[in-house]
């Protein structure tokens, strides 16, 4: 009965939780655990090793790092709808995040501007960084855009669309920063390239006839 069920779990999270576990593990499947079970126990049971991180709750959930495996299932700690996607050390986290941002941009219904436009801008901004064209200012803009989408979107899809970026940016900032150019910004238009015709007409190709980005000194 109810009393028996309430005796399982933790003080604030009663009973058990069904988990759909997949990804880089030997024994994927459906598991049932009492609330309060640690992530480490779950990884051991499903045969996961060399784990880099786990996407909890699907693309709209959170990404936890391998320093958080002592966390427990429960509303007071690690709440989840039931999805565990396990990624091992051979995976590229930013490829995973990029895939999720493309998913949300595609799935947006287009009703509200923060989600319709924001998810597309988020996808483009992340792609710019991953392809090595980003600067420190682009990471700041990326996080600001995430907050706008999260706070201003009409429904749950938009409100959680930025979670893959936000949760990995807070846990693995070095992965983003190591891809950045050491410049203040990179313009979206190649003005120097556009002046190539003018340089040819003027028969000039000396350094002063070129526009170049200035390296940061700090």
Phi, psi and omega in degrees: 000193184297321181295320178297316181295320182291341179284348179267142176101212183246179182298322183257351180229100185268145173091209185237170180226132174274133180238135171261109187252128180212180179103217186275078177210158183281332186230070177292159179156195179259124181238152175237127182228147171290145174303142184104350178291139181279156176298323180300320178297318180296317179296321178296317183294324183268002175075039179265138178221160181050047185280129177275318181184174182225133172271113183261126176083021179078186183304330181272004179269220181234155176255119178257147183270175180284006173263004186240020187283355174270000177293156187244146172297132179157155181292337180274353180225279185244089178278143181207149174286346175127000183260129174237113175250115187263134178236131180267183187291352179273356182271153174259114185300319183291331173295321178296312180298318180299319178297318180293320180293325175295322179300311182293322178297323180286324186274349179302133181284343178089004184294313183247146184297317181304323180276313183300310181275320185298318181293326177290318177296321179297316178300314182292320181294319179293319178299320178301316180291315182297324181279003174087018181254006185270161175233178180301324179296331179289327177291319176298315179296324179298314181292321178297319178296320178301317182293323178296313180299316183294319187271335188252350182290152187284320187236180185297328180297310180293322182293339180246000184297332182271356184303319179302322179287311184297317184286328177278328178295326179283332183262329182230056182300331182295332180293326177283314187289333181288347179266355187278147170280150181272063177226162180290323179196164173233120182292154179280351181237131181276088182293322180298319178295325180292339181272003183300319179297318180296321178295323178295318179294324180274355182055046178233136175214024180282164183306325182288350178268003181246151173255126182229149176286146183264129178293143177290142181269340182269000000 
